[in-house]
Amino acid sequence: MKWIKVEDRLPEVDVNVIALTSRGKVMVTSMYVPKDCRGNVLGKAEWHGSSTVAASITHWSYIELPKEL
């Protein structure tokens, strides 16, 4: 598994990834684009979850499934 620093790049929107926080917490999350009820974009892509946890994400990695199940 290759960890990518969030300062280097972020994952694509709606792609589940493994994220690592500055406190060593590991979670599955994704990026999304906030929109209002009419579908108007309200800002840049951001992490799902609480703003505190999202702000502490330092690295992420694609989820790699086994080639054979």
N, C-alpha and C positions, 0 to 999 in steps of 0.2 A: 504494500500500500504506500502510495506517495502522498505526503502531506504538502499542501499548498498554502502559503501565507496569504491571508486576506489582503495584505497590502500589495501583493504581487498581482492577484486577480481574484475575482469572485466567480462562483458557479453560475450557470445559466439559470434563468427563472424557471420554476416548477420542476427542477431536477433534484430528487432527494440525494443528500450527501451526508457523510459523517462529519460532524464539526467538533472541534476541541476548544474549550475555553481557557482563559488564563489561570483558572483554578483547577484545571485538570479534568473537568467534567466533559464527558463524551456523549453526544446525542445525534439523532438523525433529524435533520431539518432541511429546509429549502429556502430559496429566495422567492419573493413575490413582489409585484408592483401594486402599491396601494391605489385603490380606485373608489370613487363614490358610488352611490346607488344607481347612477346613470351611466357608469362605466368610464367616467372622466378620470384620467390619471392625476393622482394627487402628489406624486413625488417620485423619487428614484427607487429602484429595486432595493429591498431590505430583507433581513432575515425574518422568518416566522418565529414567533415566541415573544416572551417579555422583552422589553427594551433593555433591561439590565443584563439579561443573559446574552441577547443579541450583540450588545456593545462589547461583551467580553470575549467573543469568538475571535481566536487568533489564527487558526488553521482549519482547513477542511480537506476532505478527500472523497473521490468518487467511491461509491459502493460497488465493490467487485464481487459478482456472484460466481460460484464455481462453474467451470465449463461443463462438467457432468453432474447431474443431479441424481 
